Amino acid sequence: MREPGVKFFIERRRHNSENEQPEADTAPGLAVLPDDVLLRHGAKVLDPATAVSIPGLPPPRSTVYRARTLLVPGDVLRGPDVDVINGVLAEVGMSLVVPDLPDPDRDGSGGQLRLRLPRPVVLTPLARSDDTLRPPAVVDAWIALQTLRAAADAQHRDLDRRVVDQISLEHLLIGAAITGSPITEGGGLNGNPITEGGGVTGPASTDSYLYKGGDGRSPVEVCMDAPDWSTDEHCAMEYGRRAVVAVLDTGVREHSWLGVKADSSAPGGYRANGFVEVDQAMQNVIRAQTATSGSGNLDMPRQKIEFPWDVPVTAEPLVGELDTHTGHGTFIAGIVRQVAPRAKVLNLRIMHSDGIVYEGDLICALGLVADRVAAAPTGDMSRMVDVVCLSLGYYSESHADVVYSSGLKAVIDRLLELGVLVIAAAGNYASSRRFYPAAFAAKPPPGQIPLISVGALNPNGSQALFSDAGGWVKAWASGAAMISTFPQDVNGSRGPEVRMRSHPANELPPDSRGLPASRESLDPDDYSSGFAAWSGTSFAAPLLAAHVARSLMRAAARPGSGLRLDGAGAAAAAQRVVAALEELGWRG
């Protein structure tokens, strides 16, 4: 099979003596979400004009966060500081409800990583004590967090600042695909730079990435067979094993290229047996964290994800419009399939079909991947993961991102230490404001493989107008008007504008295999062809991830390279990743 004709490049590494252009603050990035999305997920938009702030510190920037949860490390929740924290929160009428926690010593090595990472903990109004009347309180995670920080600064009630610095908001992250939903107040997110503060104007600048009815997707037909996947036995002999790209996204649905089929007898209604691997045990852990953090339904708006499949296709069944990110994970898996057909995608569902991801779920999923990789050298190397692809992100309220996003950064750093490459989308808001986790690439730890942040290119190789950009964006890849797999069992409520009987001379023969007998214009949301066109940095990131996987397998097949994929340990994994990146143009 010939080399895919797609464009990508990795930015040259800048020396410390080269002064980088400062971040432009004129474009706020994601500053608004539709009210129905905020209500569905129990979230708020932090408004810098009205947000409470601590004297002496700069005002916060806009961000989106869950109103009734904070992220608190498991070690803190098991220690004596919880009582001190609740003593301070009582002054503003709130309390943390500590969930039931797993045993940190069950693996005999001081606790698994995910058990020590921050997890969502519910805030509630302070309960009455005896006959004391408690006044009504506003339950707001930002007010709670600022109260704790102010108390720690004042050395109040023995509150340790180092403990408070580990507590953060639980941000909402959003999938980085252009959507342009036709129902602006009921159909989900737009993701269009002109409506989300991207600072661009004029119809040509944004409409060029949209299709019929203002949708970011469009059905297309592809005239080619699925790329050769080969057998497990052949891949084991040739490479040591398949390269594995973990995709943390919406999940997948039925598609023949991906080996996913609808099966009413299977859990969740689908079964994967091919290019895509799912891990229901890992999904169960993510769901269990959601259930325990809810603490008896005190956090009612938190939406639970139970199975690794992309459901539902619409949040509004009475309207029937497809959700903005339905098919997002399937599309990403298809990009990997096209470029690295003998690799494998490990699919973990953390994104809802409206594009929303809870930061606590993302941290939990990354911790599970890290634990799986850490166990691989002593167990089954087929459970190894080589690349993690994150087509999602958020804008932080503070420039002190290393502190206030410490949980997410800590688990990503752990994956990098284990030799797992993390690739993240740069965002679609035409802004240089840092979009996390991609912006963690701004300051890579010395002596460690880097996190790679990826912006999007147009088909002609120019940088896409919607793509975020800045010194923190380290690579670029095709991400506009991409063609990839889309669930074959998805058909939304919109229909063709014109439908009529075929000409009598051209009626379908009896053996037409179920083809429609009508003559009609394009149906804008009938994806039974199994393919779509779509744009976003969401698709630039997996394209680069797929090229890394392809490079890993190519190097493993070279005799005497010492880069076979069955080599165990973090050092061997890092050596493989560095060799693959260097082949693609990275110079560390």
Backbone hydrogen bonds, N-H to C=O, Kabsch-Sander energy under -0.5 kcal/mol:
donor,donor_aa,acceptor,acceptor_aa,energy
6,V,4,P,-1.6
9,F,476,W,-2.8
11,E,474,K,-2.6
18,E,15,H,-2.0
19,N,17,S,-0.8
29,G,197,G,-0.7
31,A,29,G,-0.8
37,V,34,P,-0.7
38,L,34,P,-1.9
39,L,35,D,-2.7
40,R,36,D,-2.0
41,H,37,V,-1.6
42,G,39,L,-0.9
43,A,38,L,-2.7
44,K,65,Y,-2.9
46,L,44,K,-0.6
46,L,63,T,-3.3
47,D,45,V,-0.6
50,T,47,D,-1.4
51,A,47,D,-2.0
57,L,54,I,-1.9
61,R,397,E,-2.3
63,T,46,L,-0.5
65,Y,44,K,-2.4
66,R,170,E,-2.6
67,A,42,G,-2.4
68,R,42,G,-0.5
69,T,66,R,-0.8
70,L,121,V,-2.1
71,L,168,S,-3.1
72,V,70,L,-0.6
72,V,119,R,-2.4
74,G,117,L,-1.0
75,D,116,R,-0.7
77,L,73,P,-2.0
78,R,74,G,-1.4
79,G,76,V,-1.2
82,V,79,G,-0.8
83,D,80,P,-0.7
84,V,80,P,-0.8
85,I,81,D,-2.8
86,N,82,V,-2.7
87,G,83,D,-1.8
88,V,84,V,-1.7
89,L,85,I,-2.5
90,A,86,N,-1.7
91,E,88,V,-1.4
92,V,89,L,-1.7
93,G,90,A,-1.4
94,M,89,L,-2.2
95,S,124,T,-1.8
97,V,122,V,-2.5
98,V,96,L,-0.8
106,R,103,D,-1.2
108,G,105,D,-1.5
115,L,112,Q,-0.9
116,R,112,Q,-0.8
116,R,113,L,-1.6
117,L,113,L,-1.2
119,R,72,V,-2.0
121,V,70,L,-2.5
122,V,97,V,-0.6
122,V,293,S,-0.5
123,L,68,R,-3.0
124,T,95,S,-2.4
126,L,93,G,-2.1
130,D,128,R,-0.5
132,T,129,S,-2.3
134,R,132,T,-0.6
139,V,137,A,-0.7
140,D,138,V,-0.9
141,A,67,A,-1.4
144,A,140,D,-2.3
145,L,141,A,-2.6
146,Q,142,W,-2.6
147,T,143,I,-2.2
148,L,144,A,-2.1
149,R,145,L,-2.4
150,A,146,Q,-2.5
151,A,147,T,-2.2
152,A,148,L,-2.4
153,D,149,R,-2.4
154,A,150,A,-1.7
155,Q,152,A,-1.4
156,H,151,A,-3.1
158,D,155,Q,-0.6
159,L,156,H,-1.7
160,D,158,D,-0.6
163,V,160,D,-0.7
164,V,160,D,-2.0
165,D,161,R,-2.4
166,Q,163,V,-1.3
167,I,164,V,-1.9
168,S,71,L,-1.8
170,E,69,T,-0.7
171,H,169,L,-0.9
172,L,64,V,-2.2
173,L,171,H,-0.6
173,L,357,V,-3.1
174,I,393,G,-2.4
175,G,355,G,-1.9
176,A,391,S,-1.6
177,A,175,G,-1.3
178,I,535,S,-2.7
179,T,190,N,-1.5
180,G,190,N,-2.9
181,S,189,L,-0.8
184,T,182,P,-0.8
187,G,183,I,-2.1
195,T,192,N,-1.3
196,E,192,N,-1.7
198,G,193,P,-3.6
205,S,202,G,-0.7
206,T,202,G,-0.7
206,T,203,P,-0.5
207,D,203,P,-2.4
208,S,204,A,-0.8
209,Y,206,T,-1.9
210,L,207,D,-1.7
211,Y,215,D,-3.5
214,G,211,Y,-2.2
215,D,212,K,-0.9
216,G,179,T,-2.6
218,S,533,A,-1.3
220,V,531,F,-1.7
224,M,222,V,-0.8
235,C,231,T,-2.2
236,A,232,D,-2.5
237,M,233,E,-2.0
238,E,234,H,-2.8
239,Y,235,C,-3.0
240,G,235,C,-0.9
240,G,236,A,-0.7
245,V,344,K,-2.8
246,A,244,V,-0.6
246,A,387,V,-3.3
247,V,245,V,-0.5
247,V,346,L,-2.7
248,L,246,A,-0.6
248,L,389,C,-1.4
249,D,247,V,-0.8
249,D,348,L,-2.0
252,V,308,P,-1.2
255,H,260,V,-2.0
258,L,255,H,-0.7
259,G,255,H,-0.7
259,G,256,S,-0.5
260,V,255,H,-1.8
261,K,271,R,-2.6
263,D,269,G,-2.5
266,A,263,D,-1.8
269,G,266,A,-2.2
270,Y,267,P,-0.7
271,R,261,K,-2.4
273,N,259,G,-2.8
274,G,276,V,-0.7
276,V,258,L,-1.9
277,E,345,V,-3.3
279,D,347,N,-0.6
283,Q,279,D,-1.9
284,N,280,Q,-2.4
285,V,281,A,-1.5
286,I,282,M,-1.9
287,R,283,Q,-2.4
288,A,284,N,-2.5
289,Q,285,V,-2.2
290,T,286,I,-1.7
291,A,287,R,-2.4
292,T,288,A,-2.7
293,S,289,Q,-2.5
294,G,290,T,-1.2
295,S,292,T,-1.0
298,L,294,G,-2.1
299,D,294,G,-0.9
302,R,299,D,-1.7
306,E,304,K,-0.5
310,D,252,V,-1.8
311,V,309,W,-1.6
319,V,316,E,-1.6
320,G,316,E,-3.2
323,D,313,V,-3.5
324,T,187,G,-0.5
325,H,353,S,-2.3
326,T,323,D,-1.2
328,H,325,H,-2.2
331,F,327,G,-2.6
332,I,328,H,-2.0
333,A,329,G,-2.6
334,G,330,T,-1.9
335,I,331,F,-1.4
336,V,332,I,-1.7
337,R,333,A,-2.1
338,Q,334,G,-1.9
339,V,335,I,-1.7
340,A,336,V,-2.8
343,A,340,A,-2.0
344,K,243,A,-1.8
345,V,275,F,-2.1
346,L,245,V,-2.1
346,L,344,K,-0.5
347,N,277,E,-3.1
347,N,345,V,-0.7
348,L,247,V,-2.3
348,L,346,L,-0.5
350,I,249,D,-2.5
350,I,348,L,-0.7
351,M,249,D,-2.6
352,H,356,I,-2.9
355,G,352,H,-2.4
357,V,173,L,-2.5
358,Y,350,I,-0.5
359,E,171,H,-2.0
362,L,358,Y,-2.0
363,I,359,E,-2.6
364,C,360,G,-2.1
365,A,361,D,-2.5
366,L,362,L,-2.5
367,G,363,I,-2.3
368,L,364,C,-2.1
369,V,365,A,-2.1
370,A,366,L,-2.5
371,D,367,G,-2.5
372,R,368,L,-2.3
373,V,369,V,-2.5
374,A,370,A,-2.7
375,A,371,D,-1.6
376,A,372,R,-0.8
376,A,373,V,-0.7
378,T,375,A,-0.7
379,G,375,A,-0.7
379,G,376,A,-1.2
381,M,379,G,-0.6
383,R,380,D,-2.2
384,M,381,M,-1.7
386,D,244,V,-2.0
387,V,244,V,-1.9
388,V,421,L,-3.0
389,C,246,A,-3.1
390,L,388,V,-0.5
390,L,423,I,-2.8
391,S,389,C,-0.5
392,L,390,L,-0.8
393,G,174,I,-1.0
394,Y,436,Y,-2.1
396,S,394,Y,-0.5
396,S,434,R,-0.5
401,D,399,H,-2.3
403,V,400,A,-0.8
404,Y,400,A,-2.3
405,S,401,D,-1.9
406,S,403,V,-1.3
409,K,405,S,-2.4
410,A,406,S,-2.8
411,V,407,G,-1.8
412,I,408,L,-1.8
413,D,409,K,-2.8
414,R,410,A,-1.9
415,L,411,V,-1.9
416,L,412,I,-2.3
417,E,413,D,-2.3
418,L,414,R,-1.6
419,G,416,L,-1.5
420,V,415,L,-2.6
421,L,386,D,-2.2
421,L,419,G,-0.6
423,I,388,V,-2.9
424,A,452,I,-2.5
425,A,390,L,-2.4
426,A,454,V,-2.3
430,A,466,F,-2.5
436,Y,394,Y,-3.2
436,Y,434,R,-0.6
439,A,435,F,-2.1
440,F,437,P,-1.8
441,A,438,A,-1.9
442,A,439,A,-2.0
443,K,440,F,-0.9
448,Q,445,P,-1.1
452,I,422,V,-2.4
453,S,451,L,-0.6
454,V,424,A,-2.3
455,G,475,A,-2.7
457,L,477,A,-2.1
458,N,462,S,-3.8
461,G,458,N,-2.2
464,A,456,A,-2.4
467,S,464,A,-1.0
468,D,427,G,-2.4
469,A,431,S,-1.5
473,V,470,G,-2.0
474,K,453,S,-0.7
474,K,472,W,-0.7
475,A,453,S,-1.4
476,W,9,F,-3.1
477,A,455,G,-2.0
478,S,7,K,-2.4
479,G,457,L,-2.4
480,A,457,L,-1.4
482,M,534,W,-2.6
484,S,532,A,-2.0
486,F,530,G,-2.2
488,Q,254,E,-2.4
490,V,487,P,-1.1
491,N,489,D,-0.5
492,G,525,D,-2.6
493,S,320,G,-1.8
500,M,519,R,-2.8
502,S,517,A,-0.8
506,N,503,H,-2.7
507,E,504,P,-0.8
512,S,509,P,-1.0
515,L,512,S,-1.2
519,R,500,M,-3.6
521,S,498,V,-2.2
526,D,523,D,-1.0
527,Y,490,V,-2.3
527,Y,525,D,-0.8
530,G,527,Y,-2.1
532,A,484,S,-2.2
533,A,218,S,-2.4
534,W,482,M,-2.0
536,G,479,G,-2.7
538,S,176,A,-2.7
539,F,536,G,-1.9
540,A,536,G,-0.8
541,A,537,T,-1.9
543,L,539,F,-1.0
544,L,540,A,-1.9
545,A,541,A,-2.3
546,A,542,P,-2.6
547,H,543,L,-1.8
548,V,544,L,-2.1
549,A,545,A,-2.3
550,R,546,A,-2.6
551,S,547,H,-2.4
552,L,548,V,-2.6
553,M,549,A,-2.0
554,R,550,R,-2.2
555,A,551,S,-2.5
556,A,552,L,-2.0
557,A,553,M,-1.4
558,R,554,R,-0.5
558,R,555,A,-1.1
561,S,558,R,-1.8
565,L,239,Y,-2.9
567,G,564,R,-1.3
573,A,569,G,-2.0
574,A,570,A,-2.7
575,Q,571,A,-2.2
576,R,572,A,-2.0
577,V,573,A,-2.2
578,V,574,A,-2.7
579,A,575,Q,-2.1
580,A,576,R,-2.2
581,L,577,V,-2.7
582,E,578,V,-2.5
583,E,579,A,-1.8
584,L,580,A,-1.2
585,G,582,E,-1.2
586,W,581,L,-2.7
